[in-house]
């Protein structure tokens, strides 16, 4: 018998799901995060977030964050940004 609670829908994260809460109060573009906003939220460099977007073969870093570039600024959808922030926070907890 299939589990009635199981779903094949991906889990969507909301800003209210985070503990500690997100620091970003007002988005620069509704529905999107900038590279700088994500870096500030995680306390890491913009270069590191940029490498996660574009990849860096010399350091064997594969791209793992989807973004699009508009006039020199990377924009990440809110869904992808929240998932990325959640993943990075979990990896920081495991390391410490």
C-alpha positions in Angstrom: 0.0 0.0 0.0 1.5 3.4 -0.9 2.3 5.9 1.8 -0.4 8.6 1.7 2.0 11.2 3.1 4.6 10.6 0.4 4.5 12.9 -2.6 6.7 13.2 -5.7 6.4 17.0 -5.5 9.6 18.7 -4.6 9.6 20.4 -1.2 9.4 24.2 -1.6 11.1 26.2 1.1 9.8 29.4 2.5 11.7 32.2 4.2 9.8 31.5 7.4 11.3 27.9 7.5 14.7 29.1 8.5 16.2 29.1 12.0 17.9 31.5 12.6 15.7 33.6 10.4 16.9 35.2 7.2 18.6 38.6 7.5 17.3 40.0 4.2 14.4 42.3 4.8 13.6 43.9 1.5 14.5 42.1 -1.8 16.2 44.2 -4.5 14.0 42.4 -7.1 10.9 40.5 -5.8 11.2 36.8 -6.4 14.9 36.8 -6.9 18.1 37.0 -4.9 21.4 38.6 -6.0 24.7 37.0 -5.6 25.6 39.6 -3.0 22.5 39.0 -0.9 23.2 35.3 -0.7 26.8 35.9 0.2 25.8 38.3 3.0 23.1 35.9 4.2 25.7 33.0 4.6 28.6 35.1 5.6 30.8 33.9 2.8 32.5 35.8 -0.1 30.7 36.7 -3.3 33.5 34.9 -5.1 32.6 31.6 -3.5 28.9 32.0 -4.5 30.0 33.1 -7.9 32.1 29.9 -8.3 29.0 27.8 -7.3 27.2 29.5 -10.1 29.8 29.4 -12.9 32.1 26.7 -11.7 35.9 26.8 -11.3 37.7 24.0 -13.1 41.1 24.8 -11.6 39.8 24.1 -8.1 37.5 21.3 -9.3 34.3 23.2 -8.3 31.3 22.2 -10.4 28.4 24.7 -10.9 25.6 23.8 -8.5 23.5 26.9 -8.5 21.4 28.1 -11.4 21.4 31.8 -12.1 21.0 34.3 -15.0 23.1 37.4 -15.6 21.5 40.7 -16.3 23.8 43.7 -16.9 26.6 42.2 -14.9 24.5 41.1 -12.0 23.6 37.5 -11.3 20.0 36.8 -10.3 18.9 33.5 -8.6 15.3 32.5 -8.3 14.0 32.6 -4.8 13.3 28.8 -4.8 16.9 28.0 -5.8 18.4 30.6 -3.5 16.5 29.3 -0.4 17.5 25.7 -1.2 21.1 26.8 -1.7 21.1 28.7 1.6 19.6 25.7 3.4 22.2 23.3 2.0 25.1 25.6 2.9 23.8 26.2 6.4 23.5 22.4 6.9 27.1 21.8 5.6 28.4 24.5 8.0 26.7 22.8 11.0 28.2 19.4 10.0 31.7 20.9 9.8 31.6 22.5 13.2 
